[in-house]
Amino acid sequence: MLRLLNIEIHKLKNSRASKILIITYFVLLTSIALIAAIKFDIGPVKFHLAEQGIFNFPYIWHFNTFMASIFKFFLLLVIVSMMANEYSNRTLKQNLIDGLSKKEFILSKFYTVILFAAISTLFVFVVSLILGYIYSDYNEFSIVFSELSYLFAFFIKLVGFFSFGLFMGILIKRSAFAVGGILVWFFAENIFKGFLFWNYRNVDNAGDHVTQIMRYFPLESMQNLIKEPFTRLNAVQTVANQIGEDLSKDFSVHWYEIAIVLVWTALFIYASYKILLKRDL
């Protein structure tokens, strides 16, 4: 495993574009801390976002993992371009000539995916811990380290998403077209989702029917791992109750949602391997 990882890290070190994207990604993750600086002073109205409870433990694990997952596209570009460079620079063929099997080649990419996801998760954990201890109203150990399931969901979400990028990179070969393929897949899922809503328009609880179907689609299943955290805020809930709106919903991370993404991850890696086996290099 370490040998295969070293090969991939050496390739990344020699890729200027990959280094810029990786640095940009982690700078953006750090920028979550800048949310604490958002203040509005309009006459007698003073609004400080950090004081609204977004950095309170354990809510911060939910909020920060959701926000951090928005930036995952930057590392996806690294994964896709990494695969495209294998073809354009002929390093894939050279690796195989040097004795690397196709199985080891796919594993080296998958280990890189896991490494990116693990470092990202650790980074978000540290940033969240620091922000939480600065701004949170609750610092008891049992509260601080509750709801860490969001970090695990974040890790699984990144592994699944990057595995999808790896699959598209191997399938299409060129990074620009591979990214285009991912966007087409994204729009196709949303178009189908819209069709389902139209199809169930006269059915009671149409949203529940659509959710039950869409949860098995790859990108939708990854998105479902960490639900939006904004309606969970006490301030939002209070306003909603005052105007008679019910915003209560299940924000938890469920085992079956993790399982669906893991199945898709396995399928993407297996499909990548089968494509590589059949392809004439």
C-alpha positions as a LaTeX table, in Angstrom:
\begin{tabular}{lrrr}
\hline
Residue & $x$ (\AA) & $y$ (\AA) & $z$ (\AA) \\
\hline
Met1 & 0.00 & 0.00 & 0.00 \\
Leu2 & 2.73 & 2.48 & 0.96 \\
Arg3 & 4.68 & 1.64 & $-2.19$ \\
Leu4 & 1.65 & 2.37 & $-4.38$ \\
Leu5 & 0.90 & 5.59 & $-2.48$ \\
Asn6 & 4.49 & 6.75 & $-2.88$ \\
Ile7 & 4.21 & 6.32 & $-6.65$ \\
Glu8 & 1.10 & 8.52 & $-6.77$ \\
Ile9 & 2.48 & 11.16 & $-4.40$ \\
His10 & 5.61 & 11.40 & $-6.56$ \\
Lys11 & 3.43 & 12.03 & $-9.63$ \\
Leu12 & 1.43 & 14.72 & $-7.81$ \\
Lys13 & 4.62 & 16.46 & $-6.68$ \\
Asn14 & 5.60 & 16.86 & $-10.31$ \\
Ser15 & 2.22 & 18.26 & $-11.35$ \\
Arg16 & 2.04 & 22.04 & $-10.86$ \\
Ala17 & $-1.70$ & 22.17 & $-11.62$ \\
Ser18 & $-2.47$ & 19.48 & $-9.05$ \\
Lys19 & $-0.45$ & 21.28 & $-6.37$ \\
Ile20 & $-2.30$ & 24.55 & $-7.04$ \\
Leu21 & $-5.71$ & 22.83 & $-6.86$ \\
Ile22 & $-4.81$ & 20.99 & $-3.62$ \\
Ile23 & $-3.55$ & 24.19 & $-1.97$ \\
Thr24 & $-6.66$ & 26.08 & $-3.15$ \\
Tyr25 & $-8.89$ & 23.37 & $-1.71$ \\
Phe26 & $-7.33$ & 23.49 & 1.76 \\
Val27 & $-7.28$ & 27.30 & 1.75 \\
Leu28 & $-11.02$ & 27.22 & 1.02 \\
Leu29 & $-11.57$ & 24.72 & 3.84 \\
Thr30 & $-9.76$ & 27.10 & 6.17 \\
Ser31 & $-11.95$ & 29.96 & 4.93 \\
Ile32 & $-14.89$ & 28.42 & 6.82 \\
Ala33 & $-13.38$ & 30.21 & 9.81 \\
Leu34 & $-14.01$ & 33.54 & 8.06 \\
Ile35 & $-17.75$ & 32.99 & 8.53 \\
Ala36 & $-17.15$ & 33.95 & 12.16 \\
Ala37 & $-16.12$ & 37.43 & 10.99 \\
Ile38 & $-19.42$ & 38.15 & 9.21 \\
Lys39 & $-21.13$ & 41.05 & 10.97 \\
Phe40 & $-23.90$ & 43.43 & 9.99 \\
Asp41 & $-24.44$ & 46.69 & 11.86 \\
Ile42 & $-27.45$ & 48.51 & 10.42 \\
Gly43 & $-28.53$ & 51.15 & 12.88 \\
Pro44 & $-29.87$ & 49.46 & 15.99 \\
Val45 & $-29.71$ & 46.03 & 14.31 \\
Lys46 & $-26.49$ & 44.20 & 15.04 \\
Phe47 & $-25.98$ & 40.75 & 13.54 \\
His48 & $-22.97$ & 38.53 & 14.19 \\
Leu49 & $-23.21$ & 35.17 & 12.43 \\
Ala50 & $-20.97$ & 33.36 & 14.93 \\
Glu51 & $-23.38$ & 34.34 & 17.71 \\
Gln52 & $-26.27$ & 32.54 & 16.00 \\
Gly53 & $-24.95$ & 29.21 & 17.24 \\
Ile54 & $-23.40$ & 27.88 & 14.02 \\
Phe55 & $-20.16$ & 27.09 & 15.89 \\
Asn56 & $-21.82$ & 25.54 & 18.92 \\
Phe57 & $-20.95$ & 21.95 & 19.74 \\
Pro58 & $-22.21$ & 19.54 & 18.49 \\
Tyr59 & $-23.97$ & 21.50 & 15.70 \\
Ile60 & $-20.60$ & 22.64 & 14.32 \\
Trp61 & $-19.81$ & 19.10 & 13.08 \\
His62 & $-22.96$ & 19.18 & 10.96 \\
Phe63 & $-22.47$ & 22.74 & 9.69 \\
Asn64 & $-18.76$ & 22.53 & 8.88 \\
Thr65 & $-18.88$ & 19.15 & 7.13 \\
Phe66 & $-21.77$ & 20.40 & 4.99 \\
Met67 & $-19.92$ & 23.60 & 4.07 \\
Ala68 & $-16.61$ & 21.79 & 3.49 \\
Ser69 & $-18.25$ & 19.29 & 1.14 \\
Ile70 & $-19.10$ & 22.18 & $-1.21$ \\
Phe71 & $-15.39$ & 22.55 & $-2.01$ \\
Lys72 & $-14.82$ & 18.88 & $-2.89$ \\
Phe73 & $-14.95$ & 19.74 & $-6.60$ \\
Phe74 & $-11.37$ & 21.08 & $-6.42$ \\
Leu75 & $-9.98$ & 17.72 & $-5.35$ \\
Leu76 & $-12.20$ & 16.02 & $-7.91$ \\
Leu77 & $-10.32$ & 18.00 & $-10.57$ \\
Val78 & $-7.05$ & 16.66 & $-9.16$ \\
Ile79 & $-8.35$ & 13.07 & $-9.36$ \\
Val80 & $-9.66$ & 13.49 & $-12.91$ \\
Ser81 & $-6.57$ & 15.32 & $-14.20$ \\
Met82 & $-4.35$ & 12.77 & $-12.45$ \\
Met83 & $-6.02$ & 10.04 & $-14.49$ \\
Ala84 & $-5.98$ & 12.06 & $-17.73$ \\
Asn85 & $-2.24$ & 12.71 & $-17.31$ \\
Glu86 & $-1.64$ & 8.96 & $-17.13$ \\
Tyr87 & $-2.86$ & 8.69 & $-20.70$ \\
Ser88 & $-1.43$ & 11.92 & $-22.13$ \\
Asn89 & 2.02 & 11.42 & $-20.54$ \\
Arg90 & 1.97 & 7.65 & $-21.18$ \\
Thr91 & 2.93 & 7.01 & $-17.55$ \\
Leu92 & 0.22 & 4.35 & $-17.31$ \\
Lys93 & 1.84 & 2.28 & $-20.03$ \\
Gln94 & 5.29 & 2.85 & $-18.51$ \\
Asn95 & 4.07 & 1.77 & $-15.06$ \\
Leu96 & 2.74 & $-1.46$ & $-16.53$ \\
Ile97 & 5.99 & $-2.06$ & $-18.41$ \\
Asp98 & 7.90 & $-1.51$ & $-15.16$ \\
Gly99 & 5.96 & $-4.34$ & $-13.52$ \\
Leu100 & 2.90 & $-2.65$ & $-12.00$ \\
Ser101 & $-0.21$ & $-4.76$ & $-12.58$ \\
Lys102 & $-3.49$ & $-3.18$ & $-13.64$ \\
Lys103 & $-4.98$ & $-4.17$ & $-10.30$ \\
Glu104 & $-2.13$ & $-2.42$ & $-8.47$ \\
Phe105 & $-2.57$ & 0.63 & $-10.70$ \\
Ile106 & $-6.26$ & 0.95 & $-9.77$ \\
Leu107 & $-5.46$ & 0.33 & $-6.11$ \\
Ser108 & $-2.82$ & 3.07 & $-6.17$ \\
Lys109 & $-5.47$ & 5.53 & $-7.40$ \\
Phe110 & $-8.02$ & 4.31 & $-4.86$ \\
Tyr111 & $-5.50$ & 4.62 & $-2.03$ \\
Thr112 & $-4.90$ & 8.21 & $-3.17$ \\
Val113 & $-8.66$ & 8.81 & $-3.05$ \\
Ile114 & $-8.78$ & 7.48 & 0.53 \\
Leu115 & $-5.75$ & 9.58 & 1.49 \\
Phe116 & $-7.33$ & 12.78 & 0.14 \\
Ala117 & $-10.58$ & 12.01 & 1.95 \\
Ala118 & $-8.80$ & 11.16 & 5.23 \\
Ile119 & $-6.63$ & 14.30 & 5.23 \\
Ser120 & $-9.69$ & 16.44 & 4.38 \\
Thr121 & $-11.66$ & 14.88 & 7.24 \\
Leu122 & $-8.81$ & 15.39 & 9.70 \\
Phe123 & $-8.41$ & 19.00 & 8.53 \\
Val124 & $-12.13$ & 19.74 & 9.01 \\
Phe125 & $-11.99$ & 18.07 & 12.43 \\
Val126 & $-9.13$ & 20.30 & 13.60 \\
Val127 & $-10.64$ & 23.52 & 12.18 \\
Ser128 & $-14.04$ & 22.69 & 13.73 \\
Leu129 & $-12.49$ & 21.85 & 17.08 \\
Ile130 & $-10.64$ & 25.17 & 17.19 \\
Leu131 & $-13.68$ & 27.21 & 16.12 \\
Gly132 & $-15.90$ & 25.32 & 18.53 \\
Tyr133 & $-13.69$ & 25.96 & 21.53 \\
Ile134 & $-13.51$ & 29.65 & 20.60 \\
Tyr135 & $-17.21$ & 30.29 & 19.94 \\
Ser136 & $-19.27$ & 27.41 & 21.37 \\
Asp137 & $-21.45$ & 27.92 & 24.44 \\
Tyr138 & $-21.02$ & 24.24 & 25.32 \\
Asn139 & $-17.58$ & 22.83 & 26.03 \\
Glu140 & $-18.40$ & 19.67 & 28.00 \\
Phe141 & $-16.48$ & 16.65 & 26.69 \\
Ser142 & $-19.65$ & 14.59 & 26.14 \\
Ile143 & $-21.19$ & 17.40 & 24.06 \\
Val144 & $-18.03$ & 18.31 & 22.12 \\
Phe145 & $-17.51$ & 14.78 & 20.81 \\
Ser146 & $-21.12$ & 13.88 & 20.16 \\
Glu147 & $-22.44$ & 13.74 & 16.58 \\
Leu148 & $-19.02$ & 12.87 & 15.13 \\
Ser149 & $-20.99$ & 10.68 & 12.72 \\
Tyr150 & $-21.04$ & 13.74 & 10.44 \\
Leu151 & $-17.26$ & 13.51 & 10.09 \\
Phe152 & $-17.52$ & 9.83 & 9.17 \\
Ala153 & $-20.28$ & 10.68 & 6.66 \\
Phe154 & $-18.04$ & 13.43 & 5.24 \\
Phe155 & $-15.20$ & 10.93 & 4.77 \\
Ile156 & $-17.49$ & 8.40 & 3.03 \\
Lys157 & $-18.99$ & 11.15 & 0.88 \\
Leu158 & $-15.55$ & 12.24 & $-0.35$ \\
Val159 & $-14.41$ & 8.66 & $-1.01$ \\
Gly160 & $-17.56$ & 8.01 & $-3.04$ \\
Phe161 & $-17.36$ & 11.27 & $-4.97$ \\
Phe162 & $-13.66$ & 10.92 & $-5.77$ \\
Ser163 & $-14.18$ & 7.28 & $-6.82$ \\
Phe164 & $-16.84$ & 8.52 & $-9.21$ \\
Gly165 & $-14.33$ & 11.04 & $-10.59$ \\
Leu166 & $-11.72$ & 8.30 & $-10.96$ \\
Phe167 & $-14.21$ & 6.15 & $-12.88$ \\
Met168 & $-15.09$ & 9.00 & $-15.24$ \\
Gly169 & $-11.40$ & 9.83 & $-15.72$ \\
Ile170 & $-10.63$ & 6.26 & $-16.76$ \\
Leu171 & $-13.76$ & 5.96 & $-18.90$ \\
Ile172 & $-13.32$ & 9.20 & $-20.85$ \\
Lys173 & $-9.51$ & 9.72 & $-20.56$ \\
Arg174 & $-9.50$ & 13.50 & $-21.03$ \\
Ser175 & $-10.05$ & 15.64 & $-17.95$ \\
Ala176 & $-12.25$ & 18.33 & $-19.55$ \\
Phe177 & $-14.59$ & 15.74 & $-21.07$ \\
Ala178 & $-14.58$ & 13.68 & $-17.86$ \\
Val179 & $-15.67$ & 16.72 & $-15.83$ \\
Gly180 & $-18.27$ & 17.40 & $-18.52$ \\
Gly181 & $-19.48$ & 13.81 & $-18.13$ \\
Ile182 & $-19.86$ & 14.29 & $-14.38$ \\
Leu183 & $-21.90$ & 17.46 & $-14.96$ \\
Val184 & $-24.09$ & 15.65 & $-17.49$ \\
Trp185 & $-24.69$ & 12.88 & $-14.93$ \\
Phe186 & $-25.57$ & 15.50 & $-12.31$ \\
Phe187 & $-28.09$ & 17.22 & $-14.59$ \\
Ala188 & $-29.52$ & 13.87 & $-15.71$ \\
Glu189 & $-30.22$ & 12.90 & $-12.09$ \\
Asn190 & $-31.92$ & 16.24 & $-11.42$ \\
Ile191 & $-33.98$ & 16.06 & $-14.62$ \\
Phe192 & $-35.13$ & 12.57 & $-13.64$ \\
Lys193 & $-35.92$ & 13.87 & $-10.16$ \\
Gly194 & $-38.04$ & 16.62 & $-11.69$ \\
Phe195 & $-39.80$ & 14.03 & $-13.85$ \\
Leu196 & $-40.61$ & 11.98 & $-10.76$ \\
Phe197 & $-42.12$ & 15.01 & $-9.02$ \\
Trp198 & $-44.25$ & 15.65 & $-12.11$ \\
Asn199 & $-45.24$ & 11.98 & $-12.30$ \\
Tyr200 & $-46.30$ & 11.93 & $-8.63$ \\
Arg201 & $-47.88$ & 15.41 & $-8.71$ \\
Asn202 & $-51.35$ & 14.07 & $-7.84$ \\
Val203 & $-50.15$ & 11.60 & $-5.21$ \\
Asp204 & $-50.20$ & 12.34 & $-1.48$ \\
Asn205 & $-46.71$ & 12.71 & 0.04 \\
Ala206 & $-45.17$ & 12.93 & $-3.43$ \\
Gly207 & $-41.88$ & 14.14 & $-1.94$ \\
Asp208 & $-41.53$ & 10.97 & 0.11 \\
His209 & $-42.03$ & 8.78 & $-2.97$ \\
Val210 & $-39.42$ & 10.73 & $-4.93$ \\
Thr211 & $-36.96$ & 10.59 & $-2.01$ \\
Gln212 & $-37.37$ & 6.82 & $-1.71$ \\
Ile213 & $-36.45$ & 6.37 & $-5.40$ \\
Met214 & $-33.71$ & 9.01 & $-5.71$ \\
Arg215 & $-31.80$ & 7.84 & $-2.62$ \\
Tyr216 & $-30.37$ & 4.98 & $-4.73$ \\
Phe217 & $-28.80$ & 7.25 & $-7.36$ \\
Pro218 & $-25.05$ & 7.88 & $-6.88$ \\
Leu219 & $-24.84$ & 11.68 & $-6.58$ \\
Glu220 & $-28.15$ & 11.94 & $-4.73$ \\
Ser221 & $-27.06$ & 9.25 & $-2.26$ \\
Met222 & $-23.83$ & 11.16 & $-1.57$ \\
Gln223 & $-25.76$ & 14.37 & $-1.04$ \\
Asn224 & $-28.13$ & 12.63 & 1.38 \\
Leu225 & $-25.29$ & 11.71 & 3.73 \\
Ile226 & $-25.15$ & 15.25 & 5.14 \\
Lys227 & $-28.45$ & 17.12 & 4.96 \\
Glu228 & $-28.53$ & 20.91 & 4.85 \\
Pro229 & $-27.98$ & 22.24 & 8.40 \\
Phe230 & $-29.58$ & 25.69 & 8.16 \\
Thr231 & $-33.16$ & 24.78 & 9.08 \\
Arg232 & $-31.78$ & 23.05 & 12.16 \\
Leu233 & $-30.69$ & 26.37 & 13.70 \\
Asn234 & $-32.77$ & 27.46 & 16.68 \\
Ala235 & $-33.20$ & 30.96 & 15.25 \\
Val236 & $-34.60$ & 29.56 & 11.99 \\
Gln237 & $-36.86$ & 27.12 & 13.86 \\
Thr238 & $-38.20$ & 29.95 & 16.04 \\
Val239 & $-39.07$ & 32.15 & 13.05 \\
Ala240 & $-40.68$ & 29.18 & 11.28 \\
Asn241 & $-42.86$ & 28.41 & 14.31 \\
Gln242 & $-43.96$ & 32.03 & 14.53 \\
Ile243 & $-45.21$ & 32.01 & 10.93 \\
Gly244 & $-46.75$ & 28.55 & 11.26 \\
Glu245 & $-44.19$ & 26.62 & 9.20 \\
Asp246 & $-42.97$ & 23.18 & 10.25 \\
Leu247 & $-39.29$ & 22.74 & 9.35 \\
Ser248 & $-38.68$ & 19.68 & 11.49 \\
Lys249 & $-36.96$ & 16.80 & 9.70 \\
Asp250 & $-34.48$ & 14.03 & 10.28 \\
Phe251 & $-30.91$ & 15.42 & 10.10 \\
Ser252 & $-29.22$ & 12.22 & 11.31 \\
Val253 & $-26.67$ & 10.12 & 9.43 \\
His254 & $-28.19$ & 6.68 & 8.78 \\
Trp255 & $-26.36$ & 3.39 & 8.22 \\
Tyr256 & $-28.31$ & 2.56 & 5.08 \\
Glu257 & $-27.29$ & 5.89 & 3.50 \\
Ile258 & $-23.65$ & 5.03 & 4.24 \\
Ala259 & $-24.20$ & 1.55 & 2.77 \\
Ile260 & $-25.65$ & 2.90 & $-0.50$ \\
Val261 & $-22.64$ & 5.17 & $-1.06$ \\
Leu262 & $-20.22$ & 2.35 & $-0.21$ \\
Val263 & $-21.92$ & 0.10 & $-2.77$ \\
Trp264 & $-21.59$ & 2.80 & $-5.43$ \\
Thr265 & $-17.94$ & 3.32 & $-4.46$ \\
Ala266 & $-17.23$ & $-0.40$ & $-4.89$ \\
Leu267 & $-19.04$ & $-0.40$ & $-8.26$ \\
Phe268 & $-17.05$ & 2.60 & $-9.51$ \\
Ile269 & $-13.71$ & 1.07 & $-8.53$ \\
Tyr270 & $-14.65$ & $-2.34$ & $-9.95$ \\
Ala271 & $-15.89$ & $-0.77$ & $-13.21$ \\
Ser272 & $-12.66$ & 1.24 & $-13.46$ \\
Tyr273 & $-10.66$ & $-1.96$ & $-13.11$ \\
Lys274 & $-12.74$ & $-3.81$ & $-15.72$ \\
Ile275 & $-12.39$ & $-0.92$ & $-18.21$ \\
Leu276 & $-8.63$ & $-0.93$ & $-17.72$ \\
Leu277 & $-8.48$ & $-4.72$ & $-18.18$ \\
Lys278 & $-10.30$ & $-4.58$ & $-21.52$ \\
Arg279 & $-8.67$ & $-1.44$ & $-22.87$ \\
Asp280 & $-5.74$ & $-1.69$ & $-25.26$ \\
Leu281 & $-3.04$ & 0.55 & $-23.84$ \\
\hline
\end{tabular}
